[in-house]
């Protein structure tokens, strides 16, 4: 193992130890206002970007900016070949930049500046120059993202599937997460949106989910059609309205797997992947906790689902 991977692993473990965690997030959720919740994050890794936040949406965006910054820091510690690994992990942020750009080009308002990807951008430097929806669609087709279809939801689905497959290709430890993520997208398309999957979606998920799932009429049929490796994410889900519980459960699984990778005795990409997973889920937990605090509910149904 190279000295750079050892250094990256040490840094990854150090950053992961600073997470707020499940207990800390639950304590934030018990507060009676956003301001009270934010006070509990004053000594956390989120503090700098949460300073002077008074709006929940701004605070939620700040947690995502923090997660991206943590990824960029880890990327700086990785050896040269780790760049592909880090860039794949950052694909979720580039996806969201592309979706927001599509919205802006369609004349809708965009609340925030794009995520600052720095050296982790895959195609964003070229895509952001698009001057019309048609120009962006053509630029996407020519990029590693490939053709994505029309409509914001369809675009996000295709970009998410491309991202999941890309991450799985460079990080074997992420393959079960990617398979489960693909299954959840498929379930939503069929059973919530009641839509026919596009040829592009079918092309992207066929190597992961097979080619029979798209004819399922309900959750039981979908579970039966999925490969066993992707089926587990839907176990215990009885209604399409409860798919959010499956999404929360997947995050809990990613966190648990990430902690196991961090606890391993070896240095290397697995440890860094574990830290990236744990930090990403931590930012999600903090967002859920702040939303509960802002609502003054005293608890979070989302956090309860992953307890």
Secondary structure, 3 states (H helix, E strand, C coil): CCHHHHHHHHHHHHHHHCCCHHHHHHHHHCCCCHHHHHHCCCCCCCHHHHCCCCCHHHHHHHHHHHHHHHHHHHHHHCCCCHHHHHHHHCHHHHHHHHHHHHHHHCCCCCCCCCCCCHHHCCCHHHHCCCCCHHHHHHHHHHCCCCCCCCCHHHHHHHHHHHHHHHHHHHCHHHHHHHHHHHHHHHHHHHHHCCCCCCHHHHHHHHHHHCCCHHHCCCHHHHHHHCCHHHHHHHCCCCCHHHHHHHHHHHHHHHHHHHHHHHHCCCCCHHHHHHHHHHHHHHHHHHHHHHHHHHHCCCCCHHHHHCC
